[in-house]
Amino acid sequence: MKEKLVVLTGAGISAESGLKTFRDADGLWEGHRIEDVATPEAWQRNKQLVLDFYNERRRQLLQVKPNPAHFALVDFEKHFHVNIITQNVDDLHERAGSSNVLHLHGELRKARSTRNYKYVIDFDGDMSDSNRDDQNHPLRPHIVWFGEAVPELPNAANIIAEADVVFIVGTSMQVYPAASLIDYAPPHAQVHYIDLNPAEVRHIRRKISIHSGKAAEILPALFQKFTS
Ligand code: APR
């Protein structure tokens, strides 16, 4: 039976595709206050600002492609049972061809009803105040905002609890509850942290192997190492 590889990904894995990360210099939040564009209060206060922010990000996403880091994780499926748990709202893992992708923080190319959280549809255009669900309630971006519950968290915790190997890729591990998922990995699991600037992750209370550099270079090299 194949060993289980669980990969926790963050914005850094998509950096080489041309999408900005959040907390690096010149990061996505730099031009915006989180409170203005990514909270339920922001949505109540100024829907158009929130819609504009996500419309712009959706347009950018449609112009970029998966990079060698995303493709390397597809290659790992030849040797491992791979589950990806991503904090990213892009769909680059799916476009690369990964089979099992769980989105903790929602998906940019989907919209959901403001009244019925189960009503979720594909959405690729610009979203406006006039977009409605089948009951004529307004749609909103299918994004988990700061201050909202993370509905996929229990599923993610169950997945990582089964891991033999864990990769943490391109995330500053500063946002909870996503960052706490590593605590669910079993003690025997090997943990590898792959990040351009892994300095932030000292708080992880277990032995980890740190790989400092670009995910698009390190993941293909790790694939060779694991499979040679
Ligand atoms: N390869 C690997 N890592 C990289 C690369 C790269 N090419 N470029 C940047 N990084 C690393 C940075 O060093 C940083 O540790 O990616 C990480 C990005 O961290 P953040 O910008 O904080 O993004 P992330 O951890 O995904 O943010 C988590 O916070 O803003 C919210 O909901 C949003 O899902 C997001 C969550």
Residues whose N, C-alpha, C, O or C-beta is under 5 A from the ligand:
A	BS01	APR	G10 A11 G12 A15 E16 T21 F22 R23 D24 Q87 N88 H105 G170 T171 S172 M173 V175 I194 D195 L196 N197 G213 K214 A215
